[in-house]
Structure formats: structure tokens, C-alpha cells
């Protein structure tokens, strides 16, 4: 898993501005919480 700090560092290296980086980090946090939710609630449905 990518840490949020690593994500920020590389986004800055790629030339993302601060608000773009913040948006990216927030999207990644939402993605992680979504995948956690799916794994907790649909273990029987999805083969991991």
C-alpha cells in the first residue's frame, strides 16, 4: 500500500500543485475506505 506521504511527494515531483495533490490524497483515502468496506461486507461474494 502506498502511504499518503509517498503519494504527496511523488505528486509534487510530477508537478501537481497543492490543491491537486490534496484532491489526489482525498480520492486515495476514499478509495482505501471503499476497498476496506467492500472486503468487510462482501467476502462471500468477491474472491480476493
mmCIF entry with sequence, helices, sheets and N, C-alpha, C, O atoms, coordinates in Angstrom:
data_MODEL
# 
_entry.id   MODEL 
# 
_entity.id                         1 
_entity.type                       polymer 
_entity.pdbx_number_of_molecules   1 
# 
_entity_poly.entity_id                      1 
_entity_poly.type                           'polypeptide(L)' 
_entity_poly.nstd_linkage                   no 
_entity_poly.nstd_monomer                   no 
_entity_poly.pdbx_seq_one_letter_code       
;(UNK)(UNK)(UNK)(UNK)(UNK)(UNK)(UNK)(UNK)(UNK)(UNK)(UNK)(UNK)(UNK)(UNK)(UNK)(UNK)
(UNK)(UNK)(UNK)(UNK)(UNK)(UNK)(UNK)(UNK)(UNK)(UNK)(UNK)(UNK)(UNK)(UNK)(UNK)(UNK)
(UNK)(UNK)(UNK)(UNK)(UNK)(UNK)(UNK)(UNK)(UNK)(UNK)(UNK)(UNK)(UNK)(UNK)(UNK)(UNK)
;
_entity_poly.pdbx_seq_one_letter_code_can   XXXXXXXXXXXXXXXXXXXXXXXXXXXXXXXXXXXXXXXXXXXXXXXX 
_entity_poly.pdbx_strand_id                 A 
# 
loop_
_entity_poly_seq.entity_id 
_entity_poly_seq.num 
_entity_poly_seq.mon_id 
_entity_poly_seq.hetero 
1 1  UNK n 
1 2  UNK n 
1 3  UNK n 
1 4  UNK n 
1 5  UNK n 
1 6  UNK n 
1 7  UNK n 
1 8  UNK n 
1 9  UNK n 
1 10 UNK n 
1 11 UNK n 
1 12 UNK n 
1 13 UNK n 
1 14 UNK n 
1 15 UNK n 
1 16 UNK n 
1 17 UNK n 
1 18 UNK n 
1 19 UNK n 
1 20 UNK n 
1 21 UNK n 
1 22 UNK n 
1 23 UNK n 
1 24 UNK n 
1 25 UNK n 
1 26 UNK n 
1 27 UNK n 
1 28 UNK n 
1 29 UNK n 
1 30 UNK n 
1 31 UNK n 
1 32 UNK n 
1 33 UNK n 
1 34 UNK n 
1 35 UNK n 
1 36 UNK n 
1 37 UNK n 
1 38 UNK n 
1 39 UNK n 
1 40 UNK n 
1 41 UNK n 
1 42 UNK n 
1 43 UNK n 
1 44 UNK n 
1 45 UNK n 
1 46 UNK n 
1 47 UNK n 
1 48 UNK n 
# 
_struct_asym.id          A 
_struct_asym.entity_id   1 
# 
loop_
_struct_conf.conf_type_id 
_struct_conf.id 
_struct_conf.pdbx_PDB_helix_id 
_struct_conf.beg_label_comp_id 
_struct_conf.beg_label_asym_id 
_struct_conf.beg_label_seq_id 
_struct_conf.pdbx_beg_PDB_ins_code 
_struct_conf.end_label_comp_id 
_struct_conf.end_label_asym_id 
_struct_conf.end_label_seq_id 
_struct_conf.pdbx_end_PDB_ins_code 
_struct_conf.beg_auth_comp_id 
_struct_conf.beg_auth_asym_id 
_struct_conf.beg_auth_seq_id 
_struct_conf.end_auth_comp_id 
_struct_conf.end_auth_asym_id 
_struct_conf.end_auth_seq_id 
_struct_conf.pdbx_PDB_helix_class 
_struct_conf.details 
_struct_conf.pdbx_PDB_helix_length 
HELX_P HELX_P1 AA1 UNK A 4  ? UNK A 13 ? UNK A 4  UNK A 13 1 ? 10 
HELX_P HELX_P2 AA2 UNK A 18 ? UNK A 41 ? UNK A 18 UNK A 41 1 ? 24 
# 
_struct_conf_type.id          HELX_P 
_struct_conf_type.criteria    ? 
_struct_conf_type.reference   ? 
# 
loop_
_atom_site.group_PDB 
_atom_site.id 
_atom_site.type_symbol 
_atom_site.label_atom_id 
_atom_site.label_alt_id 
_atom_site.label_comp_id 
_atom_site.label_asym_id 
_atom_site.label_entity_id 
_atom_site.label_seq_id 
_atom_site.pdbx_PDB_ins_code 
_atom_site.Cartn_x 
_atom_site.Cartn_y 
_atom_site.Cartn_z 
_atom_site.occupancy 
_atom_site.B_iso_or_equiv 
_atom_site.pdbx_formal_charge 
_atom_site.auth_seq_id 
_atom_site.auth_comp_id 
_atom_site.auth_asym_id 
_atom_site.auth_atom_id 
_atom_site.pdbx_PDB_model_num 
ATOM 1   N N  . UNK A 1 1  ? 0.828   -1.187  0.000   1.00 0.00 ? 1  UNK A N  1 
ATOM 2   C CA . UNK A 1 1  ? 0.000   0.000   0.000   1.00 0.00 ? 1  UNK A CA 1 
ATOM 3   C C  . UNK A 1 1  ? 0.877   1.256   0.000   1.00 0.00 ? 1  UNK A C  1 
ATOM 4   O O  . UNK A 1 1  ? 1.887   1.324   0.700   1.00 0.00 ? 1  UNK A O  1 
ATOM 5   N N  . UNK A 1 2  ? 0.484   2.215   -0.773  1.00 0.00 ? 2  UNK A N  1 
ATOM 6   C CA . UNK A 1 2  ? 1.211   3.482   -0.844  1.00 0.00 ? 2  UNK A CA 1 
ATOM 7   C C  . UNK A 1 2  ? 0.810   4.333   0.360   1.00 0.00 ? 2  UNK A C  1 
ATOM 8   O O  . UNK A 1 2  ? -0.375  4.483   0.656   1.00 0.00 ? 2  UNK A O  1 
ATOM 9   N N  . UNK A 1 3  ? 1.808   4.886   1.050   1.00 0.00 ? 3  UNK A N  1 
ATOM 10  C CA . UNK A 1 3  ? 1.460   5.790   2.145   1.00 0.00 ? 3  UNK A CA 1 
ATOM 11  C C  . UNK A 1 3  ? 1.075   7.147   1.572   1.00 0.00 ? 3  UNK A C  1 
ATOM 12  O O  . UNK A 1 3  ? 1.468   7.499   0.460   1.00 0.00 ? 3  UNK A O  1 
ATOM 13  N N  . UNK A 1 4  ? 0.303   7.901   2.343   1.00 0.00 ? 4  UNK A N  1 
ATOM 14  C CA . UNK A 1 4  ? -0.154  9.212   1.864   1.00 0.00 ? 4  UNK A CA 1 
ATOM 15  C C  . UNK A 1 4  ? 1.011   10.171  1.685   1.00 0.00 ? 4  UNK A C  1 
ATOM 16  O O  . UNK A 1 4  ? 0.982   11.026  0.801   1.00 0.00 ? 4  UNK A O  1 
ATOM 17  N N  . UNK A 1 5  ? 2.049   10.034  2.527   1.00 0.00 ? 5  UNK A N  1 
ATOM 18  C CA . UNK A 1 5  ? 3.230   10.897  2.404   1.00 0.00 ? 5  UNK A CA 1 
ATOM 19  C C  . UNK A 1 5  ? 3.949   10.635  1.089   1.00 0.00 ? 5  UNK A C  1 
ATOM 20  O O  . UNK A 1 5  ? 4.333   11.571  0.388   1.00 0.00 ? 5  UNK A O  1 
ATOM 21  N N  . UNK A 1 6  ? 4.129   9.364   0.759   1.00 0.00 ? 6  UNK A N  1 
ATOM 22  C CA . UNK A 1 6  ? 4.785   8.994   -0.500  1.00 0.00 ? 6  UNK A CA 1 
ATOM 23  C C  . UNK A 1 6  ? 3.977   9.522   -1.687  1.00 0.00 ? 6  UNK A C  1 
ATOM 24  O O  . UNK A 1 6  ? 4.533   10.031  -2.660  1.00 0.00 ? 6  UNK A O  1 
ATOM 25  N N  . UNK A 1 7  ? 2.661   9.389   -1.583  1.00 0.00 ? 7  UNK A N  1 
ATOM 26  C CA . UNK A 1 7  ? 1.776   9.890   -2.641  1.00 0.00 ? 7  UNK A CA 1 
ATOM 27  C C  . UNK A 1 7  ? 1.969   11.391  -2.838  1.00 0.00 ? 7  UNK A C  1 
ATOM 28  O O  . UNK A 1 7  ? 2.057   11.869  -3.969  1.00 0.00 ? 7  UNK A O  1 
ATOM 29  N N  . UNK A 1 8  ? 2.033   12.129  -1.734  1.00 0.00 ? 8  UNK A N  1 
ATOM 30  C CA . UNK A 1 8  ? 2.245   13.586  -1.799  1.00 0.00 ? 8  UNK A CA 1 
ATOM 31  C C  . UNK A 1 8  ? 3.586   13.936  -2.435  1.00 0.00 ? 8  UNK A C  1 
ATOM 32  O O  . UNK A 1 8  ? 3.661   14.814  -3.296  1.00 0.00 ? 8  UNK A O  1 
ATOM 33  N N  . UNK A 1 9  ? 4.654   13.242  -2.006  1.00 0.00 ? 9  UNK A N  1 
ATOM 34  C CA . UNK A 1 9  ? 5.995   13.531  -2.507  1.00 0.00 ? 9  UNK A CA 1 
ATOM 35  C C  . UNK A 1 9  ? 6.065   13.334  -4.022  1.00 0.00 ? 9  UNK A C  1 
ATOM 36  O O  . UNK A 1 9  ? 6.575   14.193  -4.741  1.00 0.00 ? 9  UNK A O  1 
ATOM 37  N N  . UNK A 1 10 ? 5.549   12.197  -4.503  1.00 0.00 ? 10 UNK A N  1 
ATOM 38  C CA . UNK A 1 10 ? 5.627   11.922  -5.928  1.00 0.00 ? 10 UNK A CA 1 
ATOM 39  C C  . UNK A 1 10 ? 4.699   12.810  -6.750  1.00 0.00 ? 10 UNK A C  1 
ATOM 40  O O  . UNK A 1 10 ? 5.027   13.174  -7.879  1.00 0.00 ? 10 UNK A O  1 
ATOM 41  N N  . UNK A 1 11 ? 3.543   13.161  -6.189  1.00 0.00 ? 11 UNK A N  1 
ATOM 42  C CA . UNK A 1 11 ? 2.649   14.089  -6.879  1.00 0.00 ? 11 UNK A CA 1 
ATOM 43  C C  . UNK A 1 11 ? 3.337   15.434  -7.052  1.00 0.00 ? 11 UNK A C  1 
ATOM 44  O O  . UNK A 1 11 ? 3.233   16.055  -8.109  1.00 0.00 ? 11 UNK A O  1 
ATOM 45  N N  . UNK A 1 12 ? 4.042   15.888  -6.014  1.00 0.00 ? 12 UNK A N  1 
ATOM 46  C CA . UNK A 1 12 ? 4.782   17.149  -6.116  1.00 0.00 ? 12 UNK A CA 1 
ATOM 47  C C  . UNK A 1 12 ? 5.905   17.053  -7.141  1.00 0.00 ? 12 UNK A C  1 
ATOM 48  O O  . UNK A 1 12 ? 6.141   17.999  -7.893  1.00 0.00 ? 12 UNK A O  1 
ATOM 49  N N  . UNK A 1 13 ? 6.594   15.924  -7.176  1.00 0.00 ? 13 UNK A N  1 
ATOM 50  C CA . UNK A 1 13 ? 7.664   15.731  -8.156  1.00 0.00 ? 13 UNK A CA 1 
ATOM 51  C C  . UNK A 1 13 ? 7.123   15.748  -9.579  1.00 0.00 ? 13 UNK A C  1 
ATOM 52  O O  . UNK A 1 13 ? 7.815   16.170  -10.506 1.00 0.00 ? 13 UNK A O  1 
ATOM 53  N N  . UNK A 1 14 ? 5.880   15.289  -9.751  1.00 0.00 ? 14 UNK A N  1 
ATOM 54  C CA . UNK A 1 14 ? 5.271   15.277  -11.082 1.00 0.00 ? 14 UNK A CA 1 
ATOM 55  C C  . UNK A 1 14 ? 4.691   16.641  -11.463 1.00 0.00 ? 14 UNK A C  1 
ATOM 56  O O  . UNK A 1 14 ? 4.168   16.813  -12.563 1.00 0.00 ? 14 UNK A O  1 
ATOM 57  N N  . UNK A 1 15 ? 4.787   17.606  -10.548 1.00 0.00 ? 15 UNK A N  1 
ATOM 58  C CA . UNK A 1 15 ? 4.349   18.952  -10.867 1.00 0.00 ? 15 UNK A CA 1 
ATOM 59  C C  . UNK A 1 15 ? 2.914   19.260  -10.490 1.00 0.00 ? 15 UNK A C  1 
ATOM 60  O O  . UNK A 1 15 ? 2.354   20.256  -10.945 1.00 0.00 ? 15 UNK A O  1 
ATOM 61  N N  . UNK A 1 16 ? 2.310   18.414  -9.661  1.00 0.00 ? 16 UNK A N  1 
ATOM 62  C CA . UNK A 1 16 ? 0.970   18.710  -9.172  1.00 0.00 ? 16 UNK A CA 1 
ATOM 63  C C  . UNK A 1 16 ? 1.049   19.916  -8.248  1.00 0.00 ? 16 UNK A C  1 
ATOM 64  O O  . UNK A 1 16 ? 1.993   20.030  -7.466  1.00 0.00 ? 16 UNK A O  1 
ATOM 65  N N  . UNK A 1 17 ? 0.076   20.814  -8.324  1.00 0.00 ? 17 UNK A N  1 
ATOM 66  C CA . UNK A 1 17 ? 0.052   21.893  -7.337  1.00 0.00 ? 17 UNK A CA 1 
ATOM 67  C C  . UNK A 1 17 ? -0.599  21.395  -6.051  1.00 0.00 ? 17 UNK A C  1 
ATOM 68  O O  . UNK A 1 17 ? -1.088  20.267  -5.990  1.00 0.00 ? 17 UNK A O  1 
ATOM 69  N N  . UNK A 1 18 ? -0.601  22.238  -5.029  1.00 0.00 ? 18 UNK A N  1 
ATOM 70  C CA . UNK A 1 18 ? -1.053  21.795  -3.701  1.00 0.00 ? 18 UNK A CA 1 
ATOM 71  C C  . UNK A 1 18 ? -2.495  21.314  -3.711  1.00 0.00 ? 18 UNK A C  1 
ATOM 72  O O  . UNK A 1 18 ? -2.804  20.282  -3.116  1.00 0.00 ? 18 UNK A O  1 
ATOM 73  N N  . UNK A 1 19 ? -3.374  22.038  -4.371  1.00 0.00 ? 19 UNK A N  1 
ATOM 74  C CA . UNK A 1 19 ? -4.784  21.621  -4.359  1.00 0.00 ? 19 UNK A CA 1 
ATOM 75  C C  . UNK A 1 19 ? -4.987  20.331  -5.143  1.00 0.00 ? 19 UNK A C  1 
ATOM 76  O O  . UNK A 1 19 ? -5.812  19.500  -4.765  1.00 0.00 ? 19 UNK A O  1 
ATOM 77  N N  . UNK A 1 20 ? -4.244  20.158  -6.229  1.00 0.00 ? 20 UNK A N  1 
ATOM 78  C CA . UNK A 1 20 ? -4.323  18.899  -6.978  1.00 0.00 ? 20 UNK A CA 1 
ATOM 79  C C  . UNK A 1 20 ? -3.842  17.733  -6.117  1.00 0.00 ? 20 UNK A C  1 
ATOM 80  O O  . UNK A 1 20 ? -4.447  16.661  -6.114  1.00 0.00 ? 20 UNK A O  1 
ATOM 81  N N  . UNK A 1 21 ? -2.757  17.951  -5.395  1.00 0.00 ? 21 UNK A N  1 
ATOM 82  C CA . UNK A 1 21 ? -2.226  16.912  -4.521  1.00 0.00 ? 21 UNK A CA 1 
ATOM 83  C C  . UNK A 1 21 ? -3.217  16.573  -3.423  1.00 0.00 ? 21 UNK A C  1 
ATOM 84  O O  . UNK A 1 21 ? -3.436  15.401  -3.116  1.00 0.00 ? 21 UNK A O  1 
ATOM 85  N N  . UNK A 1 22 ? -3.826  17.615  -2.821  1.00 0.00 ? 22 UNK A N  1 
ATOM 86  C CA . UNK A 1 22 ? -4.835  17.386  -1.785  1.00 0.00 ? 22 UNK A CA 1 
ATOM 87  C C  . UNK A 1 22 ? -6.015  16.591  -2.338  1.00 0.00 ? 22 UNK A C  1 
ATOM 88  O O  . UNK A 1 22 ? -6.514  15.677  -1.682  1.00 0.00 ? 22 UNK A O  1 
ATOM 89  N N  . UNK A 1 23 ? -6.456  16.935  -3.535  1.00 0.00 ? 23 UNK A N  1 
ATOM 90  C CA . UNK A 1 23 ? -7.556  16.199  -4.166  1.00 0.00 ? 23 UNK A CA 1 
ATOM 91  C C  . UNK A 1 23 ? -7.177  14.745  -4.390  1.00 0.00 ? 23 UNK A C  1 
ATOM 92  O O  . UNK A 1 23 ? -7.977  13.843  -4.143  1.00 0.00 ? 23 UNK A O  1 
ATOM 93  N N  . UNK A 1 24 ? -5.960  14.522  -4.858  1.00 0.00 ? 24 UNK A N  1 
ATOM 94  C CA . UNK A 1 24 ? -5.479  13.166  -5.111  1.00 0.00 ? 24 UNK A CA 1 
ATOM 95  C C  . UNK A 1 24 ? -5.444  12.358  -3.809  1.00 0.00 ? 24 UNK A C  1 
ATOM 96  O O  . UNK A 1 24 ? -5.889  11.211  -3.771  1.00 0.00 ? 24 UNK A O  1 
ATOM 97  N N  . UNK A 1 25 ? -4.913  12.962  -2.750  1.00 0.00 ? 25 UNK A N  1 
ATOM 98  C CA . UNK A 1 25 ? -4.825  12.286  -1.455  1.00 0.00 ? 25 UNK A CA 1 
ATOM 99  C C  . UNK A 1 25 ? -6.226  11.969  -0.927  1.00 0.00 ? 25 UNK A C  1 
ATOM 100 O O  . UNK A 1 25 ? -6.457  10.879  -0.404  1.00 0.00 ? 25 UNK A O  1 
ATOM 101 N N  . UNK A 1 26 ? -7.150  12.904  -1.058  1.00 0.00 ? 26 UNK A N  1 
ATOM 102 C CA . UNK A 1 26 ? -8.519  12.668  -0.592  1.00 0.00 ? 26 UNK A CA 1 
ATOM 103 C C  . UNK A 1 26 ? -9.194  11.554  -1.385  1.00 0.00 ? 26 UNK A C  1 
ATOM 104 O O  . UNK A 1 26 ? -9.907  10.727  -0.817  1.00 0.00 ? 26 UNK A O  1 
ATOM 105 N N  . UNK A 1 27 ? -8.970  11.534  -2.694  1.00 0.00 ? 27 UNK A N  1 
ATOM 106 C CA . UNK A 1 27 ? -9.518  10.453  -3.515  1.00 0.00 ? 27 UNK A CA 1 
ATOM 107 C C  . UNK A 1 27 ? -8.932  9.102   -3.105  1.00 0.00 ? 27 UNK A C  1 
ATOM 108 O O  . UNK A 1 27 ? -9.641  8.098   -3.039  1.00 0.00 ? 27 UNK A O  1 
ATOM 109 N N  . UNK A 1 28 ? -7.631  9.096   -2.831  1.00 0.00 ? 28 UNK A N  1 
ATOM 110 C CA . UNK A 1 28 ? -6.979  7.850   -2.435  1.00 0.00 ? 28 UNK A CA 1 
ATOM 111 C C  . UNK A 1 28 ? -7.522  7.356   -1.095  1.00 0.00 ? 28 UNK A C  1 
ATOM 112 O O  . UNK A 1 28 ? -7.739  6.158   -0.914  1.00 0.00 ? 28 UNK A O  1 
ATOM 113 N N  . UNK A 1 29 ? -7.741  8.285   -0.153  1.00 0.00 ? 29 UNK A N  1 
ATOM 114 C CA . UNK A 1 29 ? -8.334  7.910   1.135   1.00 0.00 ? 29 UNK A CA 1 
ATOM 115 C C  . UNK A 1 29 ? -9.723  7.309   0.931   1.00 0.00 ? 29 UNK A C  1 
ATOM 116 O O  . UNK A 1 29 ? -10.072 6.312   1.563   1.00 0.00 ? 29 UNK A O  1 
ATOM 117 N N  . UNK A 1 30 ? -10.514 7.919   0.045   1.00 0.00 ? 30 UNK A N  1 
ATOM 118 C CA . UNK A 1 30 ? -11.858 7.399   -0.234  1.00 0.00 ? 30 UNK A CA 1 
ATOM 119 C C  . UNK A 1 30 ? -11.770 6.023   -0.881  1.00 0.00 ? 30 UNK A C  1 
ATOM 120 O O  . UNK A 1 30 ? -12.554 5.129   -0.563  1.00 0.00 ? 30 UNK A O  1 
ATOM 121 N N  . UNK A 1 31 ? -10.810 5.857   -1.795  1.00 0.00 ? 31 UNK A N  1 
ATOM 122 C CA . UNK A 1 31 ? -10.601 4.563   -2.441  1.00 0.00 ? 31 UNK A CA 1 
ATOM 123 C C  . UNK A 1 31 ? -10.258 3.493   -1.405  1.00 0.00 ? 31 UNK A C  1 
ATOM 124 O O  . UNK A 1 31 ? -10.797 2.387   -1.448  1.00 0.00 ? 31 UNK A O  1 
ATOM 125 N N  . UNK A 1 32 ? -9.357  3.825   -0.472  1.00 0.00 ? 32 UNK A N  1 
ATOM 126 C CA . UNK A 1 32 ? -8.967  2.858   0.555   1.00 0.00 ? 32 UNK A CA 1 
ATOM 127 C C  . UNK A 1 32 ? -10.147 2.492   1.446   1.00 0.00 ? 32 UNK A C  1 
ATOM 128 O O  . UNK A 1 32 ? -10.338 1.319   1.771   1.00 0.00 ? 32 UNK A O  1 
ATOM 129 N N  . UNK A 1 33 ? -10.938 3.480   1.843   1.00 0.00 ? 33 UNK A N  1 
ATOM 130 C CA . UNK A 1 33 ? -12.079 3.174   2.704   1.00 0.00 ? 33 UNK A CA 1 
ATOM 131 C C  . UNK A 1 33 ? -13.123 2.362   1.941   1.00 0.00 ? 33 UNK A C  1 
ATOM 132 O O  . UNK A 1 33 ? -13.787 1.501   2.518   1.00 0.00 ? 33 UNK A O  1 
ATOM 133 N N  . UNK A 1 34 ? -13.265 2.631   0.665   1.00 0.00 ? 34 UNK A N  1 
ATOM 134 C CA . UNK A 1 34 ? -14.205 1.859   -0.157  1.00 0.00 ? 34 UNK A CA 1 
ATOM 135 C C  . UNK A 1 34 ? -13.755 0.409   -0.280  1.00 0.00 ? 34 UNK A C  1 
ATOM 136 O O  . UNK A 1 34 ? -14.566 -0.504  -0.128  1.00 0.00 ? 34 UNK A O  1 
ATOM 137 N N  . UNK A 1 35 ? -12.475 0.187   -0.553  1.00 0.00 ? 35 UNK A N  1 
ATOM 138 C CA . UNK A 1 35 ? -11.993 -1.192  -0.676  1.00 0.00 ? 35 UNK A CA 1 
ATOM 139 C C  . UNK A 1 35 ? -12.088 -1.920  0.654   1.00 0.00 ? 35 UNK A C  1 
ATOM 140 O O  . UNK A 1 35 ? -12.399 -3.111  0.684   1.00 0.00 ? 35 UNK A O  1 
ATOM 141 N N  . UNK A 1 36 ? -11.821 -1.214  1.772   1.00 0.00 ? 36 UNK A N  1 
ATOM 142 C CA . UNK A 1 36 ? -11.994 -1.826  3.099   1.00 0.00 ? 36 UNK A CA 1 
ATOM 143 C C  . UNK A 1 36 ? -13.444 -2.230  3.311   1.00 0.00 ? 36 UNK A C  1 
ATOM 144 O O  . UNK A 1 36 ? -13.726 -3.334  3.779   1.00 0.00 ? 36 UNK A O  1 
ATOM 145 N N  . UNK A 1 37 ? -14.352 -1.345  2.970   1.00 0.00 ? 37 UNK A N  1 
ATOM 146 C CA . UNK A 1 37 ? -15.784 -1.611  3.133   1.00 0.00 ? 37 UNK A CA 1 
ATOM 147 C C  . UNK A 1 37 ? -16.203 -2.830  2.313   1.00 0.00 ? 37 UNK A C  1 
ATOM 148 O O  . UNK A 1 37 ? -16.917 -3.706  2.800   1.00 0.00 ? 37 UNK A O  1 
ATOM 149 N N  . UNK A 1 38 ? -15.749 -2.869  1.071   1.00 0.00 ? 38 UNK A N  1 
ATOM 150 C CA . UNK A 1 38 ? -16.113 -3.989  0.195   1.00 0.00 ? 38 UNK A CA 1 
ATOM 151 C C  . UNK A 1 38 ? -15.559 -5.299  0.743   1.00 0.00 ? 38 UNK A C  1 
ATOM 152 O O  . UNK A 1 38 ? -16.257 -6.313  0.750   1.00 0.00 ? 38 UNK A O  1 
ATOM 153 N N  . UNK A 1 39 ? -14.309 -5.285  1.201   1.00 0.00 ? 39 UNK A N  1 
ATOM 154 C CA . UNK A 1 39 ? -13.722 -6.514  1.734   1.00 0.00 ? 39 UNK A CA 1 
ATOM 155 C C  . UNK A 1 39 ? -14.447 -6.988  2.990   1.00 0.00 ? 39 UNK A C  1 
ATOM 156 O O  . UNK A 1 39 ? -14.616 -8.190  3.196   1.00 0.00 ? 39 UNK A O  1 
ATOM 157 N N  . UNK A 1 40 ? -14.873 -6.047  3.826   1.00 0.00 ? 40 UNK A N  1 
ATOM 158 C CA . UNK A 1 40 ? -15.570 -6.436  5.059   1.00 0.00 ? 40 UNK A CA 1 
ATOM 159 C C  . UNK A 1 40 ? -16.977 -6.966  4.788   1.00 0.00 ? 40 UNK A C  1 
ATOM 160 O O  . UNK A 1 40 ? -17.435 -7.884  5.468   1.00 0.00 ? 40 UNK A O  1 
ATOM 161 N N  . UNK A 1 41 ? -17.655 -6.399  3.810   1.00 0.00 ? 41 UNK A N  1 
ATOM 162 C CA . UNK A 1 41 ? -19.064 -6.701  3.614   1.00 0.00 ? 41 UNK A CA 1 
ATOM 163 C C  . UNK A 1 41 ? -19.366 -7.721  2.520   1.00 0.00 ? 41 UNK A C  1 
ATOM 164 O O  . UNK A 1 41 ? -20.467 -8.270  2.469   1.00 0.00 ? 41 UNK A O  1 
ATOM 165 N N  . UNK A 1 42 ? -18.402 -7.974  1.654   1.00 0.00 ? 42 UNK A N  1 
ATOM 166 C CA . UNK A 1 42 ? -18.692 -8.858  0.516   1.00 0.00 ? 42 UNK A CA 1 
ATOM 167 C C  . UNK A 1 42 ? -17.664 -9.971  0.373   1.00 0.00 ? 42 UNK A C  1 
ATOM 168 O O  . UNK A 1 42 ? -17.330 -10.389 -0.735  1.00 0.00 ? 42 UNK A O  1 
ATOM 169 N N  . UNK A 1 43 ? -17.166 -10.446 1.515   1.00 0.00 ? 43 UNK A N  1 
ATOM 170 C CA . UNK A 1 43 ? -16.175 -11.529 1.472   1.00 0.00 ? 43 UNK A CA 1 
ATOM 171 C C  . UNK A 1 43 ? -16.687 -12.759 0.750   1.00 0.00 ? 43 UNK A C  1 
ATOM 172 O O  . UNK A 1 43 ? -15.944 -13.415 0.021   1.00 0.00 ? 43 UNK A O  1 
ATOM 173 N N  . UNK A 1 44 ? -17.953 -13.067 0.954   1.00 0.00 ? 44 UNK A N  1 
ATOM 174 C CA . UNK A 1 44 ? -18.515 -14.241 0.321   1.00 0.00 ? 44 UNK A CA 1 
ATOM 175 C C  . UNK A 1 44 ? -18.809 -14.053 -1.153  1.00 0.00 ? 44 UNK A C  1 
ATOM 176 O O  . UNK A 1 44 ? -18.920 -15.025 -1.900  1.00 0.00 ? 44 UNK A O  1 
ATOM 177 N N  . UNK A 1 45 ? -18.935 -12.803 -1.572  1.00 0.00 ? 45 UNK A N  1 
ATOM 178 C CA . UNK A 1 45 ? -19.327 -12.503 -2.950  1.00 0.00 ? 45 UNK A CA 1 
ATOM 179 C C  . UNK A 1 45 ? -18.113 -12.412 -3.865  1.00 0.00 ? 45 UNK A C  1 
ATOM 180 O O  . UNK A 1 45 ? -18.127 -12.910 -4.991  1.00 0.00 ? 45 UNK A O  1 
ATOM 181 N N  . UNK A 1 46 ? -17.061 -11.766 -3.360  1.00 0.00 ? 46 UNK A N  1 
ATOM 182 C CA . UNK A 1 46 ? -15.889 -11.499 -4.199  1.00 0.00 ? 46 UNK A CA 1 
ATOM 183 C C  . UNK A 1 46 ? -14.740 -12.425 -3.781  1.00 0.00 ? 46 UNK A C  1 
ATOM 184 O O  . UNK A 1 46 ? -14.423 -12.523 -2.596  1.00 0.00 ? 46 UNK A O  1 
ATOM 185 N N  . UNK A 1 47 ? -14.135 -13.085 -4.728  1.00 0.00 ? 47 UNK A N  1 
ATOM 186 C CA . UNK A 1 47 ? -12.940 -13.872 -4.452  1.00 0.00 ? 47 UNK A CA 1 
ATOM 187 C C  . UNK A 1 47 ? -11.753 -12.941 -4.411  1.00 0.00 ? 47 UNK A C  1 
ATOM 188 O O  . UNK A 1 47 ? -11.451 -12.283 -5.406  1.00 0.00 ? 47 UNK A O  1 
ATOM 189 N N  . UNK A 1 48 ? -11.066 -12.871 -3.272  1.00 0.00 ? 48 UNK A N  1 
ATOM 190 C CA . UNK A 1 48 ? -9.903  -11.978 -3.149  1.00 0.00 ? 48 UNK A CA 1 
ATOM 191 C C  . UNK A 1 48 ? -8.663  -12.670 -3.657  1.00 0.00 ? 48 UNK A C  1 
ATOM 192 O O  . UNK A 1 48 ? -7.580  -12.086 -3.639  1.00 0.00 ? 48 UNK A O  1 
# 
